Every structure is written in structure tokens, then in C-alpha cells.
């Protein structure tokens, strides 16, 4: 198979690094990335941003069936030519669309599949949140992202990197590090290091009586003012409880009223989020 560099030259394509386009050109890392999916012949995988198809080719070579979404029309044209046979026999399906706007369920149906993406750096967090919102469509995910974002995902309480992204990813998936990637392994080389991260998605809908949307709304509100005490942030939010009511909740749950959001664990946020729906007399505080 022709390399990424070969295809760039053949088709006269200039990569738009300013739009987050960075093609992985190291064959060994291409192979290692796909291996993290635990590929099985006949399995389906959803690829976001296949570029010129380096990882697409690796997955097809392992007998996987690939559905890809690519925003750049130039890449779509190349993919349709390079993988004409695979498209013809139904093993590859390409959609020219923006992943942030695309209807994943409409594209994939409802049967869960795996997902892989070299996430565009400038929309990594929004894409991860969208993927997690659609987590019922996915079993395992392998994502290449900016190392800084991976650090935020794996950060623990008390760290400056710990925040909404850390908590939401843990809420929706078991997340594990894959390996780091040098800028030299891409063309054009990004200004930052990258990291490959593995997600095994949770399929639960109920979080101690709360929906995922309710937990998400609470965590988003809790991190809206990181420098303030959490109790003040919650009282000033639109969650509908006074500072006195939050003080009572903190006391019953054994949480320091002087704590800031970045000091608490996910279980603490779940316990506090439940208080939004608690009756005024606090009967759900035990």
C-alpha cells in the first residue's frame, strides 16, 4: 500500500496543520494504534477523520468493516480511489461530513461497534463529549489526542489538570493509557506531543438515581468558577438550592464546606448531584 507521503505527492495535497490535520506516518505506530482496538475479523469500527487512510488500511487488512466520517473533500476523493475495491465489496463506507455535526446513530444504526480516531486537536474535547453522549453505540475506543488533553483525562484531585473532562470521561468509560507519540511521527509535525488513549465505554444509564445528563449538568456547574469555594459556586448556579441548603448537604455528606471543586472525587460529585433532586427536608441526605 502507498504511504501517506506517497499519496500526498501523487495527489498534490497540502496538509492544513492550522486546521488540526496531522497525518500519522510512522507504520509501526499505525499498527500499534490499531492493535489497541483488539481487532477481530468481521467486527465493525467507526473511524472519525481517516485522512488518507493509513489506519483505515490497517483495520481493513485485519478483516474489520470500517465506516468512516471525513470532513475534507480532498481526502474523501483519495479514499474513494485508493479503497475502491473495499468500498465495492461493502467493507468500507465513507461519509463526507463533519463529525461534530454528523448523526452517529443514523450513520451506524444501533448495533454497538468499536471506534477509532486521530482526533483533530482543536476540537478534541467537544468530540470526546459527543462520543460519550453516544456511548451506547460503542464498546471500545482508541483515540490519538494532544498529550495535554490526555493529562487532563488522567489527572487526579488536587491537580491543576483535574476538572470536568477528568470526571466526565471516568463517568462514561474505563480509560487507560496507550502510548505517547512524538511530533516527528506526523506530517506536518504538530507543536505538541500526542498520546493514544483507550476507552472501554460504560453502558449504564442510571447513576445513583440520576441520569447522565443530570450528572453532567452538575459537574459543569461545579467547575464554572474553579477559584471559588464549591459551596458558593453551587449556591450561585441555576441548580435551585440556597447556600444554606448546600451547607446542610455538605455537612450530612461529611464534605468540608471550604472545599473547591478540584479537590473532590467522582463519588463526591455524584452524592452532591443527588441533592439537587432531594426534598427540602433533606431526607435523601443519609
ZIVENBEL-V35883 format. One line per field, one symbol per residue. psi: psi as a letter, one per 40 degrees, with the letter a starting at -180 (. if undefined). A space follows every 50 residues. Layout:
BEGIN
psi = ???
END
This chain:
BEGIN
psi = iiidddddddefhhhgdeeehhhhehdddddddddeefihheiiihhhge befddddddddeeihhhihhdhddddddddddfdddddeeehhhhgihdd eigdddddaehiaiiihghhdefddddddddddfdeeiciihhhihdddd dddeiiheidehaddddddddeihhiiciihideeihihieiiiihhhhh iieidhgfeiidddddddddddedgdeiiddddddeafeeiidddddddd ddefhheeiideeiidddddddddedeiidefeee.
END
